[in-house]
Amino acid sequence: MSAAARTEPRPPRITKPRFEPLGRTEVNGRAAGILNSIERDGWLCANPRRLESPGLMTGLTGIGYQLLRLARPETVPSVLTLEDPRKHAKAR
């Protein structure tokens, strides 16, 4: 048996998913869906009891901050990627 026949098959190549940025229409549609949900169901925070909490990551502050980012992505930096807020101040 040749060496090529004895080699193990290679595992499938895993590639990172490519995320395409959403257009303004899609962003506005998603923001409208969030606002409609808030109006219909109230504020749904990401804690076990769905209680309103002030937290940035799972609470009302985080919901408000992300809505601000949807409205003005060129001026509101991302907390998750640790963007420099001064970069956004220069863009104004």
N, C-alpha and C positions, 0 to 999 in steps of 0.2 A: 504494500500500500504506500502511495506517495505521501510526502509531507503535506501537500496541499489537501489531500483527502482526509488527513487526520486532524486538521485544524478545526477548532470549534467555530460554530457560526457566530458572527458578530451580533451583538444586541442592536436593536433598532436605534438609530440616531435620534436623540431628543433635542428638539430645538425650542427656543423660547417663543412663546406666543407673541405675535406682533399686534400691538394695540394701535389702532388708527384713531387719531383724534376725532372727536365728534364735531360735526358742524354746528353752527349757532342755532339752527332750527331744532336739531335733536337735543341740544342742551336746554333750550327754552322749553321744549316739550317735557323733558324730565323734571325740570324745575317746577313746571305747572303741575305735574303729577304729584310731586312732593307737597306743594302748597295745598292742592286739593285734598290730599290724604290728611294733612294737618287740620284742615277745616272740617273734614268729615269725622275723623277719629280722634282728634286731639294730638298732642305731642307724644310720640311713642319713642321713649328713650331705650337704649340698648342695655338694660339691666334686667336681672331675672324677673322682677315684678312689674316691669314697664312703668315704674314710677318716674315722675319728672325729677330730674337731677340736674345740677348746674354744671356738670363736668364737660371738659373740652372734647374728650375722646368718645364718650358714650351718652352725653347729656345735651341739654338745651343749647349750651354754648357751642358745642360742636355742630349741631344742626344749623344754628344761625350763621356760624363761620363758613360752613360749606355753601350755604345759600348766597352769602356775600361773594364767595369765590366764583360761584356760577354767574353771578351778575357782573362782576368786575374782575375777571381772571388776570387782567394786565396790571392791576393795582394791589390785589390781595395775595400775599405769598402763601405757599403751601407749608403748613406746619409739619406735615409728615415727611417731606423731603428736605426740610431744614433750609429752605430757600432764604437768601439774604433779603430782608425787607428793604434794604437800601437800593437793591436792583429795581424794585418796583417803584420806589420814590423817584428815581431818575427817569422812569418811563413816562411819568406824568408830564 
